[in-house]
Each structure stands twice: as structure tokens, then as C-alpha cells.
Amino acid sequence: MPDQSAGTTTRPAPQAPTGYARVFAVPEFRAVFAAHALSLLGVVVSEISLSVLVYDLTGSPLLSALTFALGFLPYVVGGTLLAGVADRFPARRVLVVCDLVCAVCVAPMVLPGAHIGVLLALRCCVAVVSPVFQGTRMATLADILGDGDLFVLGRSLLRIVSQSALLLGYGLGGLLLIVVSPRHALLITVGTFCASALLLRFGTRRRPARAGVGNALVRDGLKGARQVLAHRRIRALLLLFWIPPMFSVAPEALAAPYAAELTAGSVGLGLLMCALPVGTIAGELYAGARLRPTARERITLPLVCCALLPYAGYLFHPGLAVSLLLLVVSGAGSAYTLGLDQWFVRAVPDELRGRAMTLLTAGLMTIQGVGMALAGVVAEFAGVRATVAGAGLVGAVCCALLAREVVRTRPKGETGLTTI
């Protein structure tokens, strides 16, 4: 019998997506990703526009700076008192309502007669809602992507977008204010929040609440925080998320006086502000795209113990180029967060996931504000170089102690360091 396959062409089987492409293959994640990018754009535009608007109205640098600070300070309020919202209501509803509340809070800022006190109060309202939104979104990622490697890559992509906003967002926002007034620019923020709400409403499916309605909302939020913090392993992982950023913000907080010491000018200041995010993005992209999940978990604790050590190089009075290199290397060490994400989502019970993620977000933002303030205080007495170097060394010791606790509480069979 003649060979029927002689004249046929064998087509190679289509390859399954790898790395970050696997995450984008999930339709619901594409909606969440687009909504995140839009809402982040709105936040960046509102921060710049409102800061400029407040300065135009008052001529006060203090009030203008306070406008930025109000984006951080209320996080601890929303992240603890309102954390119960994330678990006691369907996640999609929480996300959509949070976006709409933010849009409603920003809309009155556009009105010409809005008083400065009203502007700052509305800014606080947006900041109170933000940790609830972010914590609920993190918990929803686990519902959409599962609690395995896809969740880790999805979280990584959202962080990369946030870091990229630090590099591009403020520059683009400044250019926007050349074309339109601050009040008109705030209309863009209203539009982005509404667009995010639409994407989440129609791009994700409805899922039931994780926990039933029990105590009063504030009491439920505090109870959830106590439950999360009472779990030894979850507490250790939370601290390992929080403590490194408290020390890592020192160069950013002191970038202006350090640039002045180097006589690097505004260009040098801009480069110093960008170096850490550049390293963070590069580290996360490499770890997410090139390393297997087990490899990412194995390097988590070594990276978290070493990530701050490059700051010690400030003791040797480096020039601008070497300082930038130290910051990029330190930022790349932040790839440890991919392994931490995996451990955290495994450790948190499903019924507490929303509250745990909200608490994580609130603590992270609050601790960075505390770190910036402490860096400023210490630099008044010790100088910029000694403060940054001290932050690196003290931070590395704290991270090593926390890593040891994480090892002690590690479930049997989980990858990572066996000894510290």
C-alpha cells in the first residue's frame, strides 16, 4: 500500500505560552491588569494636579507637600478599620464600588469654588478607600489565577506597572499640566476611575463573599487583623514584606540632599530617584520570566538578606555613577517578593484572604512613610551617607532575623533555605 504521508507537511504543535504570557492568556486577568493601569494613571495625575492646585491656591510648600503625604497616612485607617469589607461582600462589587467612590471624591475637586480644606478631606477619603481596593484586588487575583505560579506572576506584573509609573507617570503628568489646568486634569482622574469600574464589572465574573456578615464592620476589620497577626507564620511573612521597604526608602527620601552633596544638579536627582525602580523592574522581569517557581522560592531568603547591603557602599563616598549602580543592584534584589507572594497566599486561610491582603497593603504603605520620616530625622544628626549606609546594614540584620523566623515556621515540604 502506498505511503499516504509522503507528500504531507507536518505542522509543529502550537507551543503553550510561557512566563508572563501565561498570565495574559487569562481573560479576567487582562481586565484586572487594564483596570489597574487606568486607576494608577488616575492616581498619578490626581497627585500631581492636586499638589499644583493646592500650591496655586495657598502659595504654601508645606500644604503642597501635605497633599502628597495624605496619600499615605490614611492607609492604616482604611487597612485596619475597613479590612472586613474585602471578605464580607462579593469581591467584584467591592472593587467597582471603591472605584466609583474614588471618582465621586475626585469630581468635586474640579469645581472652581472648592475650598482647600475640602480638597484635602476628599484626598483623605480616596486614600482610606485605596487599601480596601488593593487588598480586595490581590485576593481576587488568587481567585482568578489560583494560588500557584500564575498568582505570583500576576502580582509581579501589577508591581512592575506600579514601579513603571514612578518612572513615567510623574513626567507625563507634568507635561499634561502644560496643556491643561490642574482642575481640568482632575477630570482625567474621574474618567480613569470610571473606566476601571466598567472593566472590572464586565471583565470579571461575580464570586460570592468569602465570609458571612457577622459583627459590625469596624469590629470585624479589627477582629480580622487580630486573627491574621495571631498566626505566627503569617505574621513573620508580613514583617518580611514590611521591614525591607522601611529601610530601602532611605536613598529616595534623601535623594535631594545627596544630589546636592554630589553637585549633580536636577539631572542627577532625577537619576537617583529612578535608579531603584529601574533595578526593581529588571529584577522582577528576570525572575518572573527566566526562573522556575522552585528557583524563585529558593532564592527568596538569600535575596531578602542581601538586597539592602549595597547601601553600605555609601560609606566609601561613591560618585554619582557608582551610587546609581548600588541602587540598581539593590532594587534588583527586590525580586524576593515573588517567592514571598507564593508563601503568603499559601499560608493565609481563604476566609481571611481579603483582610490579610488589605492589611499587607496598608502596612506596606504606612511603613514606607515611617521609613522616610526616620531617614530624615537620622540624617539631621548623622549625615546622608551614614544614614543610607546604616539603613542598609541595620536593615540587613533585621531581614536576617526575620528570615530565620520564616524558616522556623515553614511547613514541611516547602522550598527555601533550611538554615539561616
N, C-alpha and C positions, 0 to 999 in steps of 0.2 A: 504494500500500500504506500503511495507517495507521501512524503513528509509535508504536511499541510502548513507547518510553521516556518518553512524555509524562506518564504517571502514576506513574513510578517515582521513588524517592528515592535520590539518590547519597550514599553514606556516605563520609566522608573516610577516607583511608587512615590506619591507625594510625601514629603517629609513633614513630620509633626513640628509645630512651632517650638522653638527653644527659648530659654532665657525670658526676657521681658515680653517677648512676642506671645508667650502662652497666656499672659495676663490680659493682654489686649484682645485675645480671642474670645474672652467672656463678654457678651454684650452689656450686661449690667455694670461691669467694671468700667467699660468705656463711658457710660453715662455718669458714673461717680467721678471718674477722672476729669471729664469735661466740666462737671459742676464744680469740682474743687478748683480747677484753673480759673473759672469765671469768678467764683466767690473770692478767691485770693486776689485776683485783679481788682475787684471792687474794694477790698480791704486796703490794698496798697494805695489806690487812687484816693480813697477817703482819708487815709492817714496824712498823705501829703497835702491834699486840698484843705482839710480841716486845720492842719497846723499853720498853713499860709493864711487861711481866712482868719484864724484867731489872732495871728500876729498883725494882720492888716487892721483888725478892729481895735486892738488894745495897744499895739506897739511894744508889748511885753515879751521878751525872750523866755521868761520863766513860764508864762501861761502857754506859750507856743510849745515849749518842751513838755509841759504838763499834759498837753493833748496827746503826745506820744505815750507818756507814762500811763495814762488812763487806759491804754490798750492792753496793759499787762496787769495792773494792780487788781482789778475786779475778778480776774480769773479764779482766784482762790475762793471767792464768794460763790460764783456760779458752779465751780467744780466740786464744791462740798455740799452746799445747801440744796442745789438743784440736780445733783447727780442722779437721784432716783427717777427723774424723767426718762432717762435713757433706757431703763428696763421695764417701767410700768406702763408704757404706751408703745404701740407699734412703731418700729424704727423709722419707716418711711414718713409717717405722719410727723414725728418729731423733727426730722430733717427739713421737711417742707415748711413747717410752722416756724422753725428757727430762721430759715432764710427770709420768710415773709416778715417776721418780727424785725429783723435787721433792716429790711427795706423800709418798713414803716418808721423805724427810728431815724434813718438817714434822710428820708423825704422832707421832714420839717427843717432840716439844716439848709435846704435850698432857699427857703423863704427869706426875703431881704431883711425883714424885721426881727429875725431870730436873735434873742439875747445871748450873750456869751455864756451865761450860766446854763441856759437851755442847751446850747451846743455841747458843753462838757458833760451835762447829765445824760444826754442822748448817746454820747460816745461811751459813757459808762455802761449804759444799757446794752449796747452792742457787745461790749467786752464781757458782760455777765452771761450773755447767751452763747458766746463763742465756744467755751469749753464743753457745754452740753452738746452742741452741734458736732464738734470734733470727736468727742468721745463716742457719741452715737454712730458717727460715720466709721470710726475704727471698728466698733463692734459689728456693724453691718458688713464691713469687708470680710470678716470671718464667716458671716452667713453666706455671702456671695462666693467667696473663693475657698472656703473651708479653712481649717486651722493648720494647714501644712505649708509647703513651699510657696504656693500661689499667694497666700496671705502675706508672707514675708516680702515677696517681690512687689505686690500691690502697695504695701506700706512704704516700701523703698521708693517707688515711683512718686507717691504723693510727697514724700520728703524732698525728693530731687526737685519737684516743681516748686516747693516752698523755698528751697535754697536758691534756685534759679531766679525767683522773684527778688531776692536780695540783690542779685547782680544786675537785673534788667529792669525790674519794676519801678524802682525809685527814679532811675534815669528817664524812663519813658514817661513817668508821672510828671517829672519836672518839665519835659518837653511839652506835655499836654497843656500845662498851665501857661505856656507861652501863647497858645492858640485860644484857650477859653478861660473864663474866670473861675476861681475856686468853687463858687456856688454852682455854676453850670457843670463843672467837672464832677460834682457830687451826684448829679443826675445819672452819670455813667455807673456809679456805685449802686444806685437804686435798680438800674436795669440789669446789672450783673447778678444781683441777689435774686431778682425775679426770674431771670433765665436759669439760674441754678435750681430754684424751686421747681420750675417746669421740667427740667431734665430729670430730677430725682423723682418727681411724681409720675412721669410717664416712661422713664427709662429703667426703673427698678420695680420689682413686684412687692406686693404687700406681704408682710410677715407678722405673725402675732407677737404680742408683747412677751418678753422673757419672764416677767414676774407679774403676779396679780397686784391689784390695788389693795394696799393694806393700810399702813399708818399714814399720817399727814405727810405731805410731800417733803417738807424740810426735815422732819424726823426720819423719814425713810432714807433721805440722802445721807444724813449723819450716821444712821444705822448701817447703811451700805459701806460707808467709808470705814467704820469701825470693823466691819466684817472683813473687808479687804486687807486692812492693816494688821488684823489679828493673825492672818495666815503668814507663818514665818517665811516661806519661800517667796510668796508674792511680795511681801514687804522688802525682802532682800533685792528682788528684781526691780521694784520701784525705785529703791535708793540707787541702784546701779544705773537706772535711766536718768535720775535727777542729779546725782552728785557730779559726774564729769562735766556736764554743761555749766554748772555753777562756777567751776574753775576755768573752763575753756573760754568764757566770755571776757576774761581779763584783757587780752590784747585788743579786742573790739572796743571795750569800754574806755581804754586808754590810748586808742589809736591817734587821737588828735594831739595830745601832748608828746607822744612818742615820735610822730611825724615832725613835730616842731624841734625835738632834740636832734633828729637826723637832718634837719633843714631840708626835708623832702618836699615841702610845699603841698598844695592841694592834690597834685597828681600822686605823690607818694601816699598821702592819706587815703585816696581812693583805692590805690593798690593794696594797702594794708587792710582795708575793710573788705576787699574782695578775695584775698588770699585764702582765708579759712573756708568760705563757701565753695571756692573752686576745688580745694582739696577734698571737701566732703562729697561733692558731686562725683568727682573722679573715683574716690574710694568706693562709694555705693554702686556706681555703674560697673566697676570692675568686679566687685564681689557678687553682685546680682547676676551679671551676665556670664562670668567666667568660672565661678566656683560652684561646686555642688553643695546641696544643703548640709551634708555632713561636714564638709570642709569649712563652711561658714560658721557652723557651731563650734568646731574645734578651735578656730582662731579667735573666737569672741573674747574669752577672758585674757589671753595674751595681748590682744589689741587694746582692750579697755585699760589694762595695767600700763601700757606703754604710750598710749595716744597723747598724753599730756607732757611726756618727758622732753620733747623738742623745745618746750618753753624754757627749759633750763639753759638753753643756748643764749638767752638774753643776757646772762651774766657775763658773757665774753664780749659785750659791746659790738654786736654784729652791725654791718651796714644794712642798707635797705634791701639789697638783693638776697643776702643770707637770711634776713628776717622774714622775707616773703617765703623763702624756701622752708624755713622752720614751720611757718603757719600752714603751708600747703601740706607738708608731711603730717602735721598734727591733725589737720582736717581729714586727711585720707584714713587716719586711724578710726574715724567715726563709723567705719563700716562694721564695727562691732554691733551696731544696733540691729542688723539683720538677724544675727543669732539671738539677741535678746528678745526681739519680737516673737520669734518662734517659741522660746521658753515661756514667755509671758502668756501667750494665748493658750498654751497647753496647761499652764498652772491655774488659770482663773476658771472657776465653775461657770457654766453657761448662764445661770440665772443672775450672776453678778457681773457679767462681762461688760455691759454698758456702763455701770457705775465705776468699775475698775478702770476702763479706758478713759472715762471722764476725769477721774482722779489723777490718772497718769498725765493727761494733758494739762490740767490745772496746775499740778505740782511742777511740771517742766517749765511752764511759762513763768510761774512765780519765782522759782529758784534761780532762773536766769536774771530776773530783775534784782534779786538779793545779791547775786554774784557781782553784778555790775556796780551796785552800791558799795559793796565791801571792797572791791578793787579800787574804787575812787578814794575811799577812806584810807586804805593802807598806803596808796601811792602818795598821799599827802605827807606821810612820815618817812616812807622807805624809798620813794622814787619809783619811776615807771618800770625800769629794767628789773629791779629787785622784786617788785610786786608780781610781774609776769612770771619771772623765774620761780618765785616762791609758790605761785599758784600751780605751776607745773609740777613741782616736787611734792608739795603737800597733797595736791590732787592725786598724784600717782600713788602715794601711800594710802590715801583713803580708798582709792579704787582697788588696790591690792587686798585691803581688809574686807571690802565688800565682796570681791571675787571669791575670797576664801569662804565667806558665808554662803554664797551661791553654790559652791562645790559641796558644802556640808549638807545643804538642803536638796541636792539634786536627786530626782527619782532614779531608781535603779534602771540602767539601760540607756539613760540619756547621754548623748555625746558631750564632750567638753574636757576640761582639764580634770585630772584626778587629784592633783595636789597643787597647792599654791605656796 
